[in-house]
Amino acid sequence: MFLLVSGLLTNILNRVDSATYKEISLLWGLKDEIDTLKNSLRIINAFLVDAENKQTQNNGIMEWLQQLRDHFFDARDILDEIECEALRNKIVKSQGSFKRKVKRFFSLSNPLAFRIQMAHKIKEIKKRIDELASFRMKLGLSEIHASSSDVHVPKLAWRETKSYVRPSHVIGRDQEKEKIIGLLTVPSSDSGNEIIDVIPIVGIGGLGKTTIAQLVYNDDRVIEKFFPRMWVFVSDDFDVKRLALEILKAMHGIDIDAHHNYSYDQLQNLLHEGLDGKKFLLVLDDVWNEDYRGWDELRNLLVGMHDDDRIGSKIIVTTRSEKVASIMGKAYKQNLLYLPDEDCLKLFLRCAFPAGEENKHPRLVEIGKEIVRKCKGLPLAVVSLGCMLHSENRESVWKKTRDSEIWKMDQQNDGILAALKLSYNHLPSELKRCFSYCSVFPKGYEYSNLELISFWMAHGLLQTNDEDEEAEDLGEFFIQELVSKSFFEGVPEDQVVVDGLIFEELKHLGISYFKMHDLINDLAVSTMQNERAAVKFNSTNVRENVQHLSFSDSREGVPNFGNKRLSKVQTIGFWHASESASAITEPFLRWVFKEFRYLRVLNLQCSNFQFLPDCFNKMKHLRYLNLSYCQRMEKLPDSICKLQNLEVLNLCRCVALKYIPKNLRYLVSLRILWITTQMNDLSCIGFKTFSSLQILILWNCENLTFLPHDLRHLTALKRLSIEACLEVTHFGDEAEQEIDDDYSLKLEQFSINQLPELLALPNWLRRCSKTLRYLGLSQCQSLTAFPEWFPILTSLETLLIADCPKLTLPHNMDNVHNLQNLKIFGCPQLVERCKRDIGPDWCKISHIPNIELESV
């Protein structure tokens, strides 16, 4: 297990340093106490980097970090208490003439008593942290200052690579090898600075990137074509001078130490002498550098005065990062895919048995097939396990290997976990924590971007320092970073179907899906082992300091955890359950509400209850509540309106929901809201109070006749999707005759789908003229025309029109200058009018670079 405590502390320090929290501390008279706590945290923060580096070699340091982590969690909970009380007080003050009623509703604490209580708690936690800090010298820890944005890489023994591998030891990579060799033989692209083509081989650690590069490097056709050939292992140290010396060493076998004091000019002259007039091949293996300046500097060393002499030279780069690949060149890259099971089995048997011996052990071969399936196409995992079982004929040992978690196995640095941990250790601390929290979900789980962002946000992992940056945007960025570094992989488009919606429709909703390789899930679990647990209702071996519970079964009654008090739990869900949580009953929910006062995430999706118990009163820390697909639930309890910290409420496919309390307007922290309801009027909710709402999805609200008029007051809203609201005819804003153009909205994406009775787009949409980038209109059979002000949507980049047979384009559409993508499907007449060069509407759209037209 590897403990990452510095990220947690950075999160806390950023929080107390924020302008919002400084205001809160002054309001409650706790500034001095919080400042002294902050000073203690900063002192110990300077030693955490060194402690995390040394923890795997020193059990005392690991124990020290574990205790610190627990104290930091306590400090976080205290800060939560203060913030919650401040927000409740703010709500009371904002309600004007209803102040007394609202005050009773929220049951505010006595301010003086609360201040004394919090001051005492802060002093107590500071004392405990100071006591632990006093041991830092005895543990031999050094002071290392690092900013929150620094990428902390623990010191590990690097996996040095070599340029040769025996082709007979490689299975299943012939196609990739031949493709890369083909790219090496085509003429270089002489475009601007790209004199030397770069061919990146991209994929997660353990897929065989280095192996493919070795095969190509030593192929006779390549040897014949390129001279000199140079192999340089890069890793995270992208020091240009060092790399230049390594290239010279690979070229001439020079003594690096003897040339260490050479200047850049001297090194460049040596490189030019060795490369002048030659067609060379350079392999840069295991590149992590994502700073373009470093690559540009190295490239300038390689490119001489006579660029024409360099045409035909090539560079192969192996990397785990798509960003590295995009920085280093424009030639075709080779994304390395997982190895098919058939090839994995061949590789495994070759490693596990002497030649021909596998035929003598058919039972072991069958177990081996199951082991190979667990490796899910990662050659390095296959080789590691096959070598471990080499000449081991005991069936019990093979079964134990098959049934164990790979991360628990004792492996060396060239084992699969070592390779994956290298990737993990190169992540910034913020990304490490987000990745680690994915361990709460089971293997094979398909994450949607909305669910994952909501989950991270609820646990405070998406803190932004920029006032203009939203947590949701940061979450999207983190997902893309994890995808580019091969921790996530996208679910194939043809496999994504949710509630009858295909991939294209989900994309219109701004929803995408990802999954994590099983071995990467093991890595995530290894970083959060003591903080998360997949449990059954009758589990008794649950640690008291566990923070995230995922139930693997559901049954009547209340779980039995051996009478343990799990006061630290912040997450409860049923992601590991093989069946839905249909057996969740009122006693279980009352137990949850009673026992877990610091709960932040509660996922009860697919539950079968008809009524939620009205006992949310004390759940003031709850940030994320998922009630999606609770198809028998008829009403939300009034006490849900006391969740003033709630950021995400998911009521998707709650098809029986008939009652939403009007005090839902008190959920002032809501950022994502997804609603399905039987109600015909949602105006009682009071949407205009949701000043933080970023994403709103109304889905399958079958009885709605018009949409709430106060949607136009959602000044923070960035994404609005309205799906399958079959009775809606208008947006309820017809009475609004004049529009104040100074009153702007931030909406970036607006999509409506299956609104067959809708007659017109909302007038307030014009207030998004500077922000709206995507507009999607699907299955709106009664919609006939765009509003006359449509051309003022100057930021619009993509327009989708699908199955809107009566819709016509506006006359001055050519004024929408930023429109890059126009897609028209299932509108035969409109498609005919838009035909290239001959259609009467072609002149309106001819300026758009990307146009897709399909009649059916």
N, C-alpha and C positions, 0 to 999 in steps of 0.2 A: 504494500500500500504506500502511496505517495501523498503526503498531506500538503495541500496548497492553502496556506493560511494568510499569506500576504495579500492575495486578492480580496479576501473577506475584510481585512483591515483597511485596505485602500478604499473599499466600498463605504465603510463606516466613516473614514476621515473625509472623503468627498462629500458625504451627506452632511456632517456637522459643519463643514466649511461653506456650504451653500448659503446663499442670501436668505432663502426661505427659512432655513433652520436657525440662522442667527436671529431672525425676527421672532421666531417662536421662543427661543431661549430668553430673549429680553422680555417678551410678553409674560412669561411665567416666572420671571425672576430667577432663572437658573443659569444665567450666563457664566457666573464665576465657576460653578460646579462643572459645567460642560467644558469650559476652557481648561480647567485643571485635568479633567479626564483626557481631553484632546492632547495635552502636553505629554501625559503618560503614554498614550498610544503612539505618539510620534517618536518618542525615545525608543520604545521596543520595536517599532517598525524598521528602524535602521539595522536591526540584527536578524530580521526574518529571512532576508535573502540568503544569508550565510547558513542559517539554520535549515532552510529547505534544501540547500545544496548538500548538507552533511547528514541529513536525517537517515538515509538508507544505510549509513555506516555506523550510526550511533543510536542505540535504542533510547538512551536518556534524552537525546534531542527530540526524538519522535514523541516521547511521552510529554515532554515540555510543550511541544507544538500542539498536541492533543488538548492539554489543559488550557493553553492559550485560546485555542479555537472555541472551547466551551465558554470561556469568559467573554470572548468577542460576541458570541451568539447572545449571551445575557445582556451585554451592552447594547446590542442591536434591538433587543426586545424592549429595553428601557426607553430608547429613543423612539421606538414605535408608540409606546404608551403616551409619551409627551406629544408626539405629532397627532395621534388620534384625538386626544383631548382638545388640542388647539383647533383642529378641524371642526369638531362638534361645537366648540364655542363660536367659531366663525359662522357656522350655519345658523345658530340661534340669533346672532346679531344681525344677520342679513334678512330676517323674516319680518321685520317691521312690526305691524300691529298684531301679528300672530306670535310674537316673541314668547309670551308666557306659555301658550299651548305647545309650541315647538320645544321649549325648555323642558316641559314635562315629558314630551315624547322621547327626548334624548337622555333624560335623567342625568344631567351634568353633575360632576363631583363638586364638593366644596373646594373652591380654588385654593384657599390657604392650606387645607389638609392635603390636597393633591401635591402642592408645591413642596411641602415638608416631606411627604412620602417619597417623591421622586429625588429630592436632594439627598435623602438618606441612601436610596438605592444607588445613586451615582457614586457617592463617597465609598460605599461598600465594594462596588465592582472595581473602582480605581485602586482601592487597597489591595484587592486580590491580584490585579494585574501588576501592580508595583512589586508585590512579593515574588511573583514569577520572574519579573524583569531582573530582580537581584541575583538570579542564578545564571544570568547570561555569560558572565565572565568565567564561572566555574565550568560551564559547558564548552568553553573555548571558542565562543562565537565572536566574530569580528563585525565591526560596524561598516555596513555598505549602504550608501544612500542611492536610492533609485526612484525615479518619478513614477507615477501611476501608469504612464504610457510606455515605460521601458519594457522590452521583451526580455524576460528573465529565463535564461537557459541554464539549468543545473549542469555542473561539470560531470560529464560521463565519458567513458572510454569510447572514442569515436570508432565507427566501423569502417576502417580503412579499406578501400577497394583496390582491385587490380585489374589489369587490362585483358587478362586471358581467362577463358573458361572453356572446358572441353565440350565441343558441340554434342557429343554423345550423351552428356549429362543434362541436356536441355530438351524438354518435351513440350510440343504444342505451340511453339512460337515462330514457326516457319513463315507464316503469312505476314506477321509484323516485321520480321527480319527482312523479307523480300521487299516490302513496301519502303522501308527506310533505305535499303540499298538502291532502290529505284530513285528515291529522292536525291541520293548522293550523286547519281549519274546525270541528272538533268542540269542544264546550264544554270549558273547563278543568276538571280534577278538583279540586274544593274539598275536599282532605283534609289536615288538619293544616297543616304549613308549606308544602305544595306548592301555593301559590297560583298560581304561574306554571309551566305545563307546559314541560318541557324535552324536546326531540326530538334525541337524539344520532344523528349519522351516523358509523358506525364502520367502519374498514377500514384496510388498510395504505397507506403512502404511495404515491401514484401511481395509485390506483384511481379518483380523481375525486370525492372527498368535497367538496372546495371547489367544484368545478364544479357538482355537484348543488345545493349550497347557493346558488350564484349564480343558477342557473336558477329555483329556487323564489323567491328574494328578489326577482327582477325580473319574476315572472309578474304579469300584469294583475290576476288575481283576488286575489293577495296584496297588491299595491299598494292595491287598492280597500278591502281589509279592515283593514289595519293602518296606523296612523300614531301616532307616527313609526316608521320602520324604521332600524335602526342596525347597521352592520357593523364588528366589531372583530377585528383580528388579534391573537391572544393569544400563541402559541408557548409557550416554557418559562417566561417571566417573568410569573407569575400574581400580580403585585403589585396588590392590590385598589385602592389609590389611583390607580395608573397606569391601570387598567382603567376606573375611574370617570371619569377625565379623558378617556379615549379615547371612552367612551360619550357624554359631553357634547359632545365634538368632533363625533362622528357625528350628534348630535341638533341642535346649534346652530352647528357650525362654529367653536367657541370656540378661542382660542389656549391650548394646553395650558400652555406656559411661563408665561403670565400668571396661571394659577390653580394653579401648582405648590405654592404655600405654603398653600393652603386646607386647613382641617381636615376631618376626616371629616364632622362635622356640617354644615359649609358645603357640602361636596360632596353630601351627602345631600339638603340643602334644594334645591340646584340641580336634582338629579335629580327630586325630587318635583314641583318647579314645572313641569318639562318633561313629566312623565309622568302627572301627576295627572288622573284621569278619562279617560285615553286607553288605547286598546288597541294596544299596541306590539309590534313584532317586533325581537328582538335576535339577531344571529348572532355567536357566539363561535367564531372559526375557528382551528383547529390548537391545541386545548387539550391540555396535558400534565399539568397539576396533578392529583395523586392524593391531595392532602390535603383532607379534607372541610372543615376549618376555613376554608380560603381561600374555597371555594365558598360556605359558609354566610355568611361575612362579606360577600361580594359580593351575595348574594341579599338580605340584610337591607338593603343600601343601595337595592335596587330596589323593595322592598316597603314601602309607606307605611302610614299609620295607617288608611286606608280600604281594607281589603283587597278589598271587593266591587268597587271601581272597577278592580281589577287583573284580575279574572276575564276571561279571553279573551285576555290577552297571552300571547305564546309566546317561547321561546328555542330557537334551533337551535344545536347544538354539533357541530363536526366534530372528531374525535379518532381516534387510532390505538389507543387503549387501552379495553378493555372496562371496566376499573376506573373510568376517568374517567366513562364512560357511566353506570355504576351509582351513582356518587357524586352526579352532578348532577341526577338526576331519575328519576321513576317512569313517565313517559309512554313509549309505544312507541318503541323505537329502530329505526333503519334500518341493518342490516348490509349494506354494499356488497359485492356479489359481483363476480367477475372478468367482464369484458366478453366475450361470445361471439365466436368467431373471425370470423364473418361481419361483425359490427359493427366489430371491430378492423380488418379488411381495408378496409372503407369509410373508416374514419378514417385509416388509413395512406395509402391512395391519394389522399385529399383533401389530405394534407400533402405527399406526394411529387411530385404532378403538378399543373400548372395545370389548370383545369377542362376536362375532356374529353380531355386529352392522354394519359391512361392507355391509351386504345384504340389508340394508335399504337405502343405498346411492350408487346406481349403477353408477350415473354420476361421482361422486367423484372417484369411483374405476377406471373408464376409464381414468380420468385425472391422477390418481395415476400410471397407467400403463406407461404413457408417462414420468412421473417423474422418475420412476424406470429405464426406458431405458436410461435416461440421466445419471443415476448413473453408468452405464456400469459395473455392477458386483461388486462394492465396498460395502461390507456390512456396513462399518462404515458410508458411505454417506447415505445409505438406512435408517439406524437406526436414524441418525441425522435428516433427513427430515421427516421421519415418526413420530418421537416424537414431532417435531415442529408443525406438523399438527394434533396432537392428539386432538380429540374432537372438531376440527374446522370444522364446516359444511358449511361454506360459500364457494360457488363455485369460487367466484372471488379471494379468497385468495389462493386456490389451483392452479388456473390458473396463478396467479402472481408468485407462487413458481415454477411452471413448466417453465415459460418463463424467469425467471431471471438467472443471472450467480451465481452459487453456492458460488463463492468466495466473493461476495458482501454481503452475508448473515451474520448476527450477530450470531456468534457461539462461544461456550466456548472451552476450551482446549481439550475436548474430541470429538469435531466435526471434520469432515473430513479435513477441511482446516488446522486446528491446527495440525492434524497428518501429513499432507503433508508438512506443513511448518517446522515441526521438521526435516523431511528428508532434506529439502532444507537448513535449517540453519546449518546442519552438513557438508555441502559441503565446500571444500576449495574455497577461493574467486575466483580463476581462473575458477573453474567449475561452480560457481554460475553465473558468467557473461555469460558463454557459454550457460548454461541452460536458463537463462533469455532471451537471444537473440532468442531462439526457439519460443518465443511468437509472433514473426513476422509471423509465419506460422499458418494456420488455424487448427482447431480441425480435427482430423482424417487424417492429412497429413502424407504421407509416405516419410520419409527422406531417401535419399541414403547417404551413408557415404561420397561420393565425394562431393555432394552438400552441406552437412552440414559443412564439413571441409573447403570447399571453402568459404562459407559464414562467418564462424568464422575467417578464415584467413584474409579475406578482411577487417574485422573490427578490426584487430590487436589483436585478443584474444588469439592467439597461439604463444606468444613470448617465446623463449627458451633461457636459460642461458648457455646451453652447446653448444659449437660450432659444435659438432658432432651430435647434435639432430636436426632433421628437423621439421618444423611446421606441415607437414602432419602426421608424426609419432606421434607427440603430440596430434593431432586431433583424430587419431585412438584410442589412449590411453584414451582420454577424453570420447569418445563414449562408449568404453567398460566399463569405470567407471560408466557412467550414466546407462548403461544396468545392470551392476551388482548391482547397488543401486535401480533398478526398476523404474527409471525415464523414461527409454526407454524400449520398448519390441520389440523383433524381429518379423518381419512379417513372418508368416508361409511360409515355402519353397514352398508349393504347390499353394500359392496365388501370388507368385512373377513372373509376366510375363511382360517384357518391350520390346516393339517393336518386339514381336515374340520370344525373347530370354527367355528361362526358367531359373530357379534359378541356375542350375549347370553351365550354360554358363555365367550368370552374375557373378557368383563366380570366374570364370576364369578371368574375367575382373577386379577382385578386388572390385566388387560392392556388397554391402549388404544393406538391407533396414530395417528401424526401424519406429516405430510409438510411439505416446505418448497418454496415456489415457486422455480423455477429462478433467477430474478433475485436472490432472497434468498440462495440457495446461492452465487451469484457474489459477493455481498457478503461472505459468510462466508469464502470462499476468499481474497478480497482482504485480509482481516485476518490471514491465516495463510499467505501465499503461500510463504515460505521454509521454513516448518516442516512442511508437508505436501506429499506428492507422490503422484500416481497413476502407477505405473511398470509397465513390462513386464519380463520376465525378462532381456531383452537391452538394457535402458536403460543409457546411458553418461553422460547429462547430469544425473545426480542430485547435488544439493548435499550436501556432506559433513556439514553441520549439520542436515540434515533429521531430523525427529523422528517423523513419522507416515508410514508407507508403506502404500498400498493398491494391491495388484497388480491390473492390468487384464487379465492373462492367467495361465494356469497351464500348466506343461509339465514334462517330465521334467528332472531334474538341478537344478543350482544357478544362481541368477541371476548375470548378469555385469554389474557396475556399473563397468566400467573399472578394476578393482582398487582402487576407493575403499573406505576404511574408514569405515563409517557408524556410528561409535561412539555417537552420540547417539540412535539410534532407540529409541522407546518404544512404538510401535504397529505391528503387522503384521496385515493382514487382506486379504481378497479381495472387498471390497464392490464394487469397480469391475469385477470380472471379468464378462464377458457370460455365461459358463457357470460351473458350480460348480467348486470347487477340486479336482476329482476326480483331477487328475494330480499332486497333492502326494505326494511320495515321501519315503522315509527320508533320502536325502541332503539334500533341502531342509530337513527338520526339524533334522538335525544341524548344518547350516550356520547356521540361525537360533539354535540353542542355543549355538553357538560364538561367533558374531559379536556378538550383541546382549545384553550383560550387564545393561543397564539396562531391558530390555523390561518394560513394565507391562501391555500388552494384546496378546493373541495370539488371533486369531479364525481357526480352522481348520474352521469349520462346513461340512458337506457334503463333507468330504474322503473319499477312497476307500481309505485305508490300513486294513490289518487290525490292525497292531500299532504303537503309538507307540514310538519309540526311548526307551530308559531312560536319558535324559540330561538330566533337569531339575535336576541337582545344583547348577548355578551360576545358576539362574534365580530367585534369592532376591528380586528386585524385582517379580516377576510378581504382578499383582493380579487380572487378568481372563483366564480361559481358557475359550474357547467351542469345545466339541467337538460341538455339537448336530448332529444329522442325519449323524453319521459312522456309517452304518448297517452297516459291515463291521467296525468296531473291536470286538475281543473282550475286551480287558483294558486296564486302566490300569496304567502302569508304577509300580513301587514308589517311584521317585525323585520322583514327583509329590507325595509326602507331605512333601517338604522345602520345599515352597512355603509357608512359614509366614506369608507376607504375602498369600497369595491370598485375595481377598475374594469373588470370583464364580467359580463352577464350573458350567458349563452342559453337562449330559449328556443333554439332551432328545432323544428319538427315537434313542438309541443302542441300537437294538433287538437287537443281537448281543452286547452287553456282558455278560460272564459273570463277570468278576473285578474287584472293587474292593478294593484293599489295606486291611488292617485298620488300618495306621498312618495312614489318612486322618484319624484323630482328631487328628493333629498340626497340621491346618490350622485353627489356633485363631482365625484372623482371618476365617474365612468369614462372609459376611453374606447371600449369596444362593446357594442350592443348588437345582439342577433335575436330577432323576435319572430316567432310563429304564434299566432293566436286566432281564436274564433271571434274576437271582438270586432265590431264594425266601425269603431271610432277610437282612435288612440290619442285624441287631443287631451284627454284627462291626464296623460302622463306628464305633460309640461316639458317637452323636449328642450325648450329654450334655456332651461336651467343647466343643461349638460354642457357647460362651457369648455370641458376638456375632451369631449367626445371626438375621436379620430375616425372611427369606422362604425357605420350603421348599416345593417343588413336586415331588410324586411322580407321574409321568405314564407311563401305559402300562407299568407293571411287571407284566407278565402272569402271572408265576409266584409273586408274593408271596402267601403264605397268611395272614400276619398282619402288622400294622404294628409297627414297633419300639416296645417299651414305654418306652424312655427319651426318647420325644418329650416326655413330661411334664416333662423337666428342661430344656427349651429356654426359659430364663427371659427371653430377649430377643426371642423369636419374635413377630412381629406378623401374619404372613400364612402360613397353611398351606392348601395345596390338594392334594387327592389325586384323581387322574383316571384312569379306565379301568384300575384294578387289580382285574381281574375275579374273582380267587380269594380276595380278602381277606374273612375272616369276622369278625374282631375286631381290637381295638387292642392286644391283649396285656397288658391291665392288670386282668384279672379277679381276679388274686390280691391286688390292692390293696384291702383291705377298708375301711380307714379313710383318710379324707382329712384332711390337716392344712390347715384353711381359712386359716391364716396364710401358707401357702406359695402365693403368688399368681403368676399368669402375666400376660403382656402381650398375649396374642393378641387381635387386633382383627378379623381376617377368617378364617373357617374355611369351606371349601367342599369337598364330596365329590361326585363325579360318576362314574357308571358303576361302582358297587360293588354289583353285584346280590346278592352273598352276605352283605353286611354285616348283622349282627344288632342291633347297638346302637352308640350314640355312646360315645366314651371318657369314663370317669369323671372324668379330670383336666380335662375341659372346664369343670367347675364352678369351677375355680381362675381362670377368666377372667371371673368374674361382673362385675367392675368395668370390663372393657376391651372385651369382645367386642361389636362393632357390627354385624357381618354374619354370617349363618349360611345357607349354601346347601346343600340336599340334593337331588340330581338322580339319577334312574335307580338308586335303591336299592330294588329290588323286594322284598327280604326284611325291610326295616326296618318294624317294626310300631308302635312307640311311642316317644315322647320319654321321657327319664329323668324320674323324679319330681322331681328337683331343678331342672328346666328353668326354673321361674319365678324362680330366684335370679339369672338372667342379666339384671340390672337395666339394663345399658347397651345391650342389644340394640336396634338400630334397624330392621334389615331382615331378614326371614325369607323365604327362597325354598324352596318345595317343588314339585318337578317330577318327574312320572313315578315317584312312590312310592305305588303303588296301595293298599298295606296300612297306610299310616301314619295314625295318628289323633292328634288334638290332646290335650294334657294337660288335666285338669279345671280347674286353676287358672291357665290361661293369661292370664286377665285381670289377673293380678298383674304381668305384664311391662309396666310402665307406659310405658316409653320406646319401645316398638315403634311405629314410624311407617309401615312398609311391609310388607304381607303379600302375597305372590304365590304362587298355587297354580295349577299348570298340569298337565294330563294325569293328574289324580287324580279320576275321575268321582264316586266315592262321597264323598270328602272335600269336593269342590266342592258337592255336593248338600246335605251337612250344614251347609255354611257360607253358604247362601243368605240374603240379607238378610231379616231379620225372621221368616222362616218356617223356616229350618234349625235343627236342634237345637243346633248348635255356634255359632250366630250370637251368642249371649250371651257366648261366650268371646272373640270378636274384635271386637265392636261398638265397642270403644274405640279401635280402630286407624284413623287418619285415611285411609290410602290402601290400598285392598284391590283386588287384581286376581284374578279367578277365571275360569279357562277349563278346560273338561272335557277338551278334546283338545289 
